Amino acid sequence: MQGEKLDEGCSAEDYRITVGVANCTLVDFSSNQMSCEPPLHKPLVNSTWLSFCGNSTTLLAVMVSVKPNLRTADADATKLSCCVASAV
């Protein structure tokens, strides 16, 4: 993921990245980019996010969130979600 000021107010330990229901280990983190190591095997589809991805079983929801212990005025501002095609 690329962006701006990703490290402003947050450290790498403050982020949680999931692919489907599996954690994605953060391996690279800077002010403008973060990368994670995807799971070795295709994770299960998160049924909560199934409708978010158009009820597709070939797309996986990827969620990047900031740990909830950080203060924010808007809880939704701490999450970024998208759907990706499964290559595994």
N, C-alpha and C positions, 0 to 999 in steps of 0.2 A: 504494500500500500504506500502510496506517495501522498504527501500533504505538506503542510507548513506548520511549524512550531509544535510538532508532535511531542517534543520534550519540554514544552513550556508548562510548568506546573505539574508534570507527571514524569515518572521514571519508567523504565522498561518493566519493572516489577508491578507497576500499577495497571498495566494492560492485560486483558485476557482475550485470547483469540480462540474461537471454536470453528470447526468445520463439521457440519452436521452436529453430532453429539460428542465428537472427540476434540480434545484440546490440541491446539497447534502451537508448538514450542517456538517462542520468539528467539530468533538467532541473530538478527541484525536490527539495530535501533539507532536512529539519529534524528535530528530535528526535522528532516524532510522525508524520511523513509523508514518503514519497518517491514521486515520479512520474517516469515515463520516456516518451520519445517513441518510439512503436512504429515498426517498419520501414514504409516506404512501400508495399511489396508483401508479400503473404502469404509468410512464410518457409516453408522446407521443414520437414516434420515430423522431429523428431529421433527416429530409429528406436530409440534406447536408451530413450526415454521413451514410446514408443508404447503399451506395455502399461500404463504408469502412468495413461494417459488412457483406459483401457478399449479399446484398439486402435481408437480412433476417429480417422478422418482429418479430421474437422471440428473437433476440439479440438486446441489447441496447448498444450504444456507451457510454463509460465512458471517460470523459476527465478531466485531472488534468492540470491546467494551472496557470502560475504566472501572476499577474496583469501586463498589458503592460506598466505601468509607470516605471517599473524597467529597468535599462539599461542592454542590452545584445547585443553581437555582432551578434547573430543568433536568430531570432524570433522563429524558429522552436525548438530551444533548450529549450524553456520555456513551451513546451506542451508534455504531455504523454497521449496517447489514447489507448484504448483496447475495445474489445467487450465482453459482459457478457450475459449469459442466464438470462432471466427474471424469477424471482421466484415469482413475485407478480401477 
